[in-house]
Amino acid sequence: MTPKRKAAVTTTHDGAAPSLPQLCSEAADHVARARLALFDENYDADQALAHLDDAILCLKRLFAHGSAASERGSNGNGSRPGLRSA
């Protein structure tokens, strides 16, 4: 029996977007499930690909979150506020 596929889009208990550690954990969970689908005795390539797609979506969300944080943290010239050059 193959494990049920978890939803790729998760939210926290209060409906907010998941934190960065939650997204990392979710991506890692999908990769682990993909490995199980490939190396289990019931070899299921479709299930593995579905989990890898979900992991990629998590990583894209991580990248988008990081890009947005970088945009917010920049002071217009590409440097972070609070950091000074010597």
Secondary structure, 3 states (H helix, E strand, C coil): CCCCCCCCCCCCCCCCCCCHHHHHHHHHHHHHHHHHHHHCCCCCHHHHHHHHHHHHHHHHHHHHHHHHHHHHHCCCCCCCCCCCCC
